[in-house]
């Protein structure tokens, strides 16, 4: 076992969804929406976005505001912060087996951190490129 593999949490079952045929009824499907703040930020900075997203998705959404990289922890770099977010996402996903969709909303450095966490989820086999919706801010686009 390599060092990197030893750091990963317990294996999580991959999302099961065939093209056009979800494995669960629409009433039980949930959409996990991860909100990621930027540098020096904290989860409270995402309160307004949380309220707006909740009003649009209702009970079909599991909204999670990332907290492991708050304030000075955001200084640890994109790779470290992305790994922390990856662990948070797996924790939420494991506690909510009805999740079928996942989206990330991040502002500023939160967009970069989200992209790194998505790469880790994909590399670990938890995401398929064709099933995920990703929404990020402009930090990764050079703006």
Residue pairs with C-beta under 8 A, 6 or more apart in sequence:
7 83
8 124
9 87
9 90
9 91
10 94
12 90
12 93
12 94
12 126
13 97
14 125
14 126
14 128
15 99
15 100
15 126
15 127
15 128
15 131
16 23
17 23
17 100
17 131
22 29
22 100
23 100
24 98
24 100
26 60
28 98
29 60
29 98
29 100
29 101
30 60
30 61
30 62
30 96
30 98
30 99
30 100
30 101
31 57
31 60
31 61
31 62
31 99
31 100
31 101
31 102
31 103
32 61
32 62
32 64
32 89
32 92
32 93
32 96
32 99
32 101
32 102
32 103
33 53
33 57
33 61
33 62
33 63
33 64
33 102
33 103
33 104
33 105
34 64
34 66
34 85
34 88
34 89
34 92
34 102
34 103
34 104
34 105
34 114
34 117
35 43
35 46
35 49
35 50
35 53
35 63
35 64
35 65
35 66
35 105
35 106
36 46
36 66
36 69
36 85
36 104
36 105
36 106
36 107
36 110
36 111
36 113
36 114
37 43
37 45
37 46
37 65
37 66
37 69
37 70
37 74
37 106
37 107
37 108
37 110
38 45
38 74
38 106
38 107
38 108
38 109
38 110
38 111
38 137
38 139
39 74
39 75
39 108
39 109
40 71
40 72
40 74
41 70
41 71
41 74
41 107
41 108
41 109
41 110
42 67
42 70
42 71
43 65
43 66
43 67
43 70
45 107
46 65
46 105
49 105
50 63
50 65
53 61
53 63
53 105
54 61
54 63
57 63
62 92
62 96
62 99
64 88
64 89
64 92
66 85
66 88
66 110
66 113
67 88
68 81
68 84
68 85
68 87
68 88
69 76
69 81
69 84
69 85
69 113
73 81
73 84
74 81
74 109
78 109
78 112
78 113
78 116
79 116
81 109
81 113
81 116
82 112
82 113
82 114
82 115
82 116
82 117
82 119
82 120
83 116
83 117
83 120
85 113
85 114
85 116
85 117
86 116
86 117
86 120
86 121
86 124
89 102
89 117
89 121
90 121
90 126
93 99
93 102
93 126
101 131
101 132
101 133
102 127
102 132
102 133
103 132
103 133
103 134
103 135
104 114
104 117
104 118
104 134
104 135
104 136
105 114
105 135
105 136
106 112
106 113
106 114
106 136
106 137
107 137
107 139
108 137
108 139
109 139
110 137
110 139
111 136
111 137
111 138
111 139
111 140
112 139
112 140
114 134
114 136
115 136
115 140
118 127
118 132
118 134
121 127
122 129
